[in-house]
Amino acid sequence: MKKLYFFAIVLLAPVFLNAQICITQYDGPDFDLNDVESYINVLEIDSMDNVWFGLRKTNGEGLGLGKFGNNEWMEINNPSIVADPRINDIAFDAFDSVWVATENGISVFHRLSFQGRVMNTSNSTLPFANVTAVTVDKQGTVWAGFQSGHIAVYNGVSWQVIKEWSNLMVYDLAVGQDNSIWIALDGHPGIVVFKDATWIPLQEATTIKALTIDKSGRMLAMNKDSLLIFNDLALINVVKPEPGVQLLDVAVGPMGDIWASTYNGLLSRSGDTFIRYGNHNSAVPAEISGPIAFNSMGELWFGYTYMIGESIFSGTGFLYRVEDPQEDLVTSDRPGNEFCDGDSLTLLAEDGSPSYVWPDGVNDNSYVLYDSEIVMVALERENQCYFYDTVTVTVQKVYEEEKVCAVSVDTTGSILVIWEKTAEVGTQSFNIHRENDAGAWEFVANIPMNRLSVFEDWNANPLLRSQRYKISCVDTCGNESGQSFYHNTLLLTSTYGELADEVRLMWNQYDSIEYAEYIIYSGPWPDQMKEIARVPKDVQTYDVLNVLDTIYFQIGIELPAECAPTADLKAGTGPYTHSLSNLDDNRKLITNLSGLGSILEVQAYPNPFTEMCKIEFPNPGQTEYRLAVYNLGGKKVREIRQISDSEIILMRGDLKTGFYLFELRGENTYRGKFVVR
């Protein structure tokens, strides 16, 4: 079959990839051991793939021992061969002997000749009548467990009791890879291990009814609601079925696959869960009677019951796998197979195709999905075979966890909103939101996913107030997420100190991230800033002394983690490690000091401007001046020479939106600043 591809589909359950699960059943006249009101309570398979059964009536009456081999059924009820028709367990040794545990003794006989003996409490040293479990270890020693909780061993001549677990019936016995003996008990502890001449209770287990060893030598233990996996004596995993499903038995196939039986069908282990096969999605009978076992060909044998009128009858059968032809079986109802949140997707079977069974048990040729879902499709074939394809359909939902990692002011005076994009979550773009003067949040920009995750806000003035920003995600379906927590700019202002050469710096708190302190920078020019001090987070003022010239100041914080904006194309921006405030200077103070040289401040107006501004300055002697315009990074962006008037008209030209510094040099030096909108 060609694989199914939807918006986001992953094939699961690799054991059954390109395979059909088929069932062969024997009941009615095909099951020669059948009887009214009967069921199979014991099922074991020997090294020659003969299937051995213990059968009982529903009232507890024993129906004896049965065997199926070479397509022949055999019923074994001779008291000289089988100690009691109420069979509890069956085991095999290396000498082709069959050991049968019953409620009134234990039997051993050759599987072909049926020569052997019956041992009970009256004709042998068997200590108790009701033998509930039997096994043979790697040295040929026979171990028996009893309803009374005793454990006994047989050395070929006599039985010897070696341990008693009062009032805890022995449910099962198994031999570990190291020839340790594992005992399943009805109570707590549910497992006791005899290893290196020591009895070791495993407290993690309670009321264990079945034991088996897997291909890796791990012991599998089962109670009614859990499969416990032990590596040596350590519990390494617990696998549970869906709620309400009761486990009965466990078996391991030749390829290492693990199966369990339940009253509601057969379970296949897949990782930390089970996949259930019952009459809702396969030909597995509705009522499994309990015991299961694999033969050497990987066929999983089981017993089951069924009703004819008001009477119960027993049957047996096996599950097996065959290769499946490669076909297209399922399509989608949408071009491109896109599935947006709030919408739906329909999986469609082809007209005239075999019967489909969807997860809801309906046999329609379509299945509608409204949310993310793992979908197992069962396709009924001939001869009680079903093909399975497991798909995971993921609904595109808008990503809600994106957040701003920093808001800062750059050297041009523009505000930067910075975030790290989360890839492969369906985001198509980002919306930027800014708090307005009324306290409401307004949309200011949309940034595509393939653009650099830095937004430069030229339309907000970091000198007027602390600006707050949030972001949200817009997915490929057009759905928008909620807005993130806000980040705000640091607003730095300065005023006179108590002394003539003192400047007091003041700033607001930066919200939404953790930091320990503020860093204070100063310098004679924006591109020559150096750290001069650090103050704790709860301090938001700082006094600078001996300010006798034009000085620039800035406040910053260290981000808790490096923020690296990304884009599809290499942008060469970032990473960011700090959030910085606006630049502030002390030139208003300089104009009020005397004896500090000839650097004077002049004004440009209108300020801010969009097309042109006028700069006036004292030039009574009509001497020659030169005008230089710098951005806040200190880069010269405009120069005009041979100015001999006392005013100049400055055209915007190619000046970008932002803050600029200018300087007029001639007989005197004049400085000022302006904003281009």
N, C-alpha and C positions, 0 to 999 in steps of 0.2 A: 504494500500500500504506500502511496505517496503520503508524506507527512502533512498534517494539517497546520496551516499558518494563518493565525488571526492577528489582531492588533498587537498583542503581546502573548504569545503562546509558547509554552515549554512542555515538551513531552516528558512524562514521568514513567515510573514503574518499568525500568529497563529490562527486567526479567521477562516481561511479556511483550516486548516490542516486536512487532511483525509476527505475532503468534496468536493462535486461537486456543481458548480453553474449552475442552470437550469433556463430555461425561458419557461413560458407559455404565448402564444400570442392569442389575439382575434382580428381578422381583417376580411375583406370581409364579408361573410354571418354570421361569428361568432360574429361580432360586430354590434349589431342592431342599434347603434347610428351613424353609419358611414354615410358620405355624401361626395360628390365630392368637392375637393378643401377645405377640412376641417382639423381642428386639435384640440386637447384638450389643452385648455389654463388654466383650473383650475381643480385640483384633490384633494379631501379631503376624509377621511375615518372616519366614526362615530364609536361610542363605540360598535356597533353590527357588525362591519366589513363590513357595506354597503359602497360601493365605489360611490362617487358622482362626477359628471363631469360637467364642463362648456365647451361648444364647440362653435367654431367660424369657419367662413370661412376665407380663406386667405385674402379676401378683407376687413375684419373687421366686416362683418355682423354676428349677433348672431344667433346661432342655438339652444339656450336654455339650459336646465338643463337635465342631464341624471343620472340614478342610476343603479347600478348593485348589486344585493343581492339574495342569495338563487338560484344562477344560472339563474336569470331572469334579463332581461334588461327592463328599463322603461324610456320612453322619456316624459319630463314634460315641456310643452310649453303653458299651460293654463295661460292667462294673469291675471286671478284671483288668481293664485298661485305664479307665477313668475312675478316680476315687469317689467322685460325687458329681452329679450333673450340674451342680451350681458352680460354674467356673468363675474364678476371681482373677487369674493372671496366667500367662503362658510365657515360658522362656526356652532358649535353645542353647545347647553347649557345643563344643567343638567336635563331639563324637556322634553327631546326627541324632542326639537324644532330644526329646521334647519333655519339658517339665511343666506340669499342669497343677496350679494351686487351686484348691476347691474349699468349700466350707466344711468338708469332712476329710481332710487329709491332702496328700500330695502324690501325684503319679509321675513316673518317668518311664518312657518307652522309646524305642527306635522309630524314627519317623516313617520308615518303609516297612519294616517287619512287624511293628507294633508289639514287639517283645519287650517286656519290662516288668515293673512291679508297682503295687499300690502301697503307700505308707500312710498309716493313720495312728492314732494314739493307742490302739489295742494290739497292733501287730508290729510296731517299731518303736524306736525311741523318740519319735516326733512328739514334742512337748505339748502342743495344743492342736485342736482339731481345725479351727477356722484359719486357713492360710490365705492371707489377703494379698501377698506380693511374693514374687520369686525372681531371682536373677542368678547368673553364673559369672564369676569374676574371671580375670585373665589367667589365673592359675588353675581354673577348673573347679574352684570351690563354689558350692551352691549355697546361696543365702536365701532365707525365708523370713518374711514378716508376718505378724499375726494380728488378729483383731484386738487381742489383749495388749498390744504394744510391745511384745517381746520380739527380739531378733535372735535367730538361730542359724547355725551353719552345719553343713553335712560334709563329712570327710570321706564319704564312700562307704562307711560302715555304720556310723551312728550320728545322731543329731546332738548338738550341744547349744544350750542357751548362753549367749554371751552378753546380752544387754536387755534391760526392761525399761520401757517408757510407759509408766502407769497411766491408764485411761486414755492414751493417745494411740489410736489405731494406726497401723502402718498402711499407707495408701499405695506406695510404690517404692521400688528399689532400682538404683542405677549404678553402673560402674564408671568411675572417672578415668580420665586419660592416664593417671598415675596409679591406677588400680585401687583408688580410694572407693569406699562404699558410701553412697548417698542414700539417706532414708527420708522419705516424705511422710510426714506425720499429720494427724488430724488435730491440730491445735497449735500451741506456741511453746517451744519453737516449732516451726513448720518443717525445718530441715535439720538433720544431724548428720555429720560426716565422720566416718571412721577412717582415720588417716594416721599412718605411722604409729599404730597401736593406741591412738588417742581418740576419744569421742569429742567432737567439736560441734556444739550447737550454733546455728546461724540465726541470730535474733531478728534479722531483717525479714524473715519469712514466717508466714502464718498460714496454717491449714493448706499445705501443698498436696495436690492430688495427682500430679504427673511430673515425671522427670525424663529428660533425654539429653544426650550429648551431641553437640554440633561438630562440623568438620574441623573447627579450630580447637577442639578440646574443651570448649566452654560448656558449662552445665546450664541447661534451660529448665527452669522450675515454674510450674503453673499452679496458681490458685484460681478461684472463680472470676476474679476481675483484673488479673495482672499476669504478664509473662516476665519473670525475673531472670536475668542473665548474669551468671557468675563466672569470673575468670579466676581459676583456683578457688579460693574461699572468699574473694572480694566481689561484692555486688557492683556491677559496672553499668547496668542499664535496666530500666523498667519500661515495658511497652504495654499500653492499655488499649482495650477495644473501645468502641463508642459506648456512651452510657447506656445501661440497660442490657448489654450483651454479656452473657455468662460464658466463660471459657470452660471447656471440658477436657481437651487433650492437646498434646503438642507433638509434632513430628518434623524431622529434618530430611530433606531430599538429597539425592546423590550429588546435586550441584550446590548444596548448601542453603537452599531456600527453606525458610521456616514457615510452617503452617500451623494453624490451630483450628480446632473444631468448636462449634457452639450449637445451641439449639436453633439458631437462626441462620446457619450456613457455615461455610468455611472461610477462614481468614488467612490472608497472606501478609507476612510482615514486610513493610516498606519503611525503612528507617526507624523512626520512633513512633510509628503508628501501624495500623492494620488496614488492608483493603479487603472488604467483605464481598464474598461471592455467594449469593443465595438465589432463591427462585425469582427475585426481583430483577436480576441482571445476568442470570446464567441458567444452566440446566441443573445446577446443584439442587437436590431435593429440599423441600421446606423444613423437614424435621430430621436433623442429624441426631443419631442416637448416642454418639459420644466418641468411641475410640477411633483413631486414625493411624495409618502406617504407610510408609513408602516401600515399594519394591526396588530392585536394582535398575529398572528401566525408568524410574522417575514417576511411576504411576502412584497417585495418592489414593489409597483405599479407605473407604469409610462405610459405616452402617447407617441406615436410615429407617424410618417408619412411615407408613401411609395408611390412609383410612379407606375402607370399603364399607359403605353404610356407616354403622356405628362400631365396627370392629377394626382393631389395629393389626397391621401386618408388618413384617420386617423384610428388608431388602439390603443389598449391598451393591457397591459399584466403585468406580475409580475415576479420578480426574486426571487428564493428561493434556499435553500441549502439542500442537502441530503448527507448521509454518503457514502464514497467511499470504495469499496473492497480493501483489502491489496494485492498489486501486485508489482512485479519488472517491471518497465517501461522503465528505461533508463540505459545504460551502457556507459563506456568510451572505447576509442580505444587503451589505453595504459595500460600495466600491472603496477600495483601499482598506477595508476592514477596520475603520477607526471607530472607537467606542468612547464617547464623551460622558462625563459625569452628568446624571440627569436624563440621559438618553437610554436606549436599549440596543441590544444586538441579538439577532436571531441566527442560530445555527440551523442549517437546512440539510436534510437528507435528500439524496437524489430520488426522483420518481422511479417507482418500480424496484427500489433497493430492498434488501432484506429488512426485517423488522428491527427498529431501533428501540433501545431502552435507555431513557435519560435518567439523570439523578432523581427526579421526582417519581420515577416508576412508570411514567406515561410512555406509551408506545407510538406517539405521534412522530411524524417525520420532520419536526422542528422543535427547537428549544430556545426560549427567550431568556436573555440575561439582562439584569438590571444593575449588577454590581460585580466587583471582582469575585471570581468563583473558580474553583477547581472542578472541572466537568469530566466525568468518566462516561464515555459513550459505549454502550454494549450493542453489538450487531449480531443478531441471531442468524446462524447458518444452518446447513443441513446436519443431520446426525448428531443433534444436541451439542453443536459447537457454537461458541460465541467468540467474536473478535472484540478486543478492547483497545480504545485509544483514550488516553488521559491527557487533557489539555488544561492549561491555566490561562484564563482570560483576565487581563488586568484593565480595569476601567481607568481612563485618564482623569485624574483628579488634580486640582490645582494645589501646588505646593504651599504649605502654610508656615513653613519654618524659616523662610528667608529673613534676614535682619541686616540692619545697618551696622557696620563695624566702626565707622568713624565719620565725624563731620569736622572739617578743618577749613582754614582760610589760607589760600596760597599767596605767593609773593606778588601777584597782580591785584590782590584784594578781592578775588572771587572766592565764593564759598564752594567747597568740594564735599559732595556726599559720596561716600565710598562703601562698597559692600563686596563680599566674595560670592560669586555665583555658584549655585549648586547644580551640577550637570545631571542630565538624564533623568529629570523629574517632570518633564513635559512643559517646562516654562518656555514661553515664546518671547516675552518682554517683561519689563519692570515699569511700574508707575511710581513717580516721585510725588510726594505730598508735602506741602509746607504749611505751617500754621500762619494764618493771617492775623491782622491787628485785632480782629474781633474774637480771636481764640478758636476759630473754626479751621478745619483742615481743607485745603484746596489743592486740586491737581495742578502740577506745574510742568510735568514732562513725562514722556514715555520713551524708554531706552530699550531698543531691541536686544535680544539675547546675545547676538554676535558682536555687539558693541562693547567697548571697555566699560567695566562696571564702576565708573566714576562719572558723576553728574556735576557739571560746573554751572552754578546758578549765578548768572550775570545780573539777574533782575532783583536780587535782594541785597540790601546794604548791610554788611556786617558791622558798620560803625553806628547804625541807628539803634539796634537792639539785638539781643541774642535770638538767632533764628533757629526754629525747630523743624526737623524733617522726619518723615517716615517713608517706607517703601512697601509696595505690594507686588505680587506676582500675577501675571496674566498668562494662562496656559494656551496651548494650541487650539483649544476649543472655545476660547474667548472668555472663560471664567476667570474672575479676579479673586485673589485671596483676601483675607483680612489684612489690615495694615499692621506693620511691625511696631515695636516700641520706638519712641522717638529718641533721636540724638539732637543735641543743640550745640551751637557755636559758642566759643568763649568770647565774650565781649570785654575788651580792655579799654579803660579810660584812665586819664591822669588829671591831677590837679596840683595846685601849689601845696607845698609842705609848710611847716612852721618857719623854716629858714628860707632865706632868699635863694639858695642854691639847692633846695630840696624839692624832689618830685614824689608825690604819693600816687602809686599805682593801685587801681581797684578793678576787680573782675567778678564775674558770676561763676557759679558752680557748673561743671559739666556733668550731665546726668546719664544714666542708663548703663554705665560700665564701672568696674572697680579700678581704682587707682589710689596711690598712697599720698601723692604730693603734686604740687605745681612747680613747674620749672620756669624761672624768669630769665629772659634773654635781653641783651641790649647790644647796641652797636652804633657806629657813626653813620652807617648806611644799611639799607635793608639786606644787602648781600654780605654783610660783615657782622652778623649777629653772633654773639657768644653767650654761653650760660654764665650768669653772675650769681645765682642763688637758687635754693629750693626751699619751699615752705610746706608744712603739712596741709592735708586736704581741707581741714576745717579753718584754714587761714585764707582770706581772700583780699588782703591788702599788703602792700610792701612799700617802704620808704627808701628812695635812692638819694644819697647825699653827693655833694660836690659836682652837681650838674652845671657845667660852665660853658657848654657848647651844645649844638644840636645833637640829640641822642634819640635813637629809636628803641622802642620797647616792645616785647611780645611775651605772651604767656603760653605755656604748653603743658600737656600731660603725656605720660607714656601709656600707650595702649596695652591692655593685658596680654594681647597676642598680636603678632604681626598680621597686618591686613594686606592681602595680595589681590588686587583686582585683576580680572582675567578677561580675555576676549579671544575670538577665534583667530585673529591675527595678532602677532606680537606687537604690543603697544609701547613697550619700554617705559611704562609708568608704574611706580611703586617698586617694592612693597612699602607700605606706610607703617611707621612705628610710633608716631606721635600725632596728636591733634593740637593744632596751633590756633591762637587767637588772631584777631586783626593786629596790624602794626599801629602803634601810637607813638607820637613824638612830643618833644617839649618845646617846640618853636614858639608857642604862645607865651611861654615863660621867658625865652631868650629875648623877645622884644621888650621886655620890661626890665632887663638887666642892663647895667651900664658897663662900659669898658670891656666889652666882649668882642671887639672887632667890628668889621663892616658888613657882616652877614645880616641882611634884613629880610623881612617877610613881606610879600606883596600878594594881592588877590587876583584871581581870574574870575570873570563873570560873563554870562551866567554860569553857575556851577552847582550842580552838574549841567552839561550841555550835550546836545546831540549833533549839531552841525558845525558850530563855530563858537569861539569865546574871545574876549578881549582881555589882554594883560596890560595894565598901566603901571609905570614905575617912574620914580624921579630921575630925570636926565636933563637938568637945566643947561648944561654945557653942550648938549647934542653930541656927546662923545659916542664912540662905536661900542656896541654890545653884541654878544653872541647868545642865542637861546638854545638850550639843550633840554630835551624831554626824555624822562626815564620811566620805565615801568617799575613796579615795586620789587622786581628782581635785580634792579640796578642796571638793566640793559638800556642803552641809548636807542630810542626809537624814532627821534626826529631832531634835526638840528637846522637852525636858521642863523646865518651870519650877517654882518654888516648892517646891524640895526642902529640907526642914529636918531630915531624919534623917541618919544616917551611913552608910546603905546604900540602894541602889535596885535594884529588880528590873526588868531591861530585857527586854521581850518581842520576839521576832523580828519579828512582824508582816509588813510588806511589804519587809523587808530582804532583798536578793538574796544569793546565795552570793558570798563575797569577803572582802576585808580592809577594816577600818574603823578610824578614829581617833576618840577621844572626848575631850571636854574638860569639866571641871566648874569653873565660875567662881563664886566667892563671896568669902569672906574671904581664901581662898587660891585658887590655880589648880592643878588636878590634871589630868594627862593620862595616857592609856593607849591600848591598841589591842586589838582582838579579831577573831576570824575566825568568819564564819558559814558553816556547812556546808549 
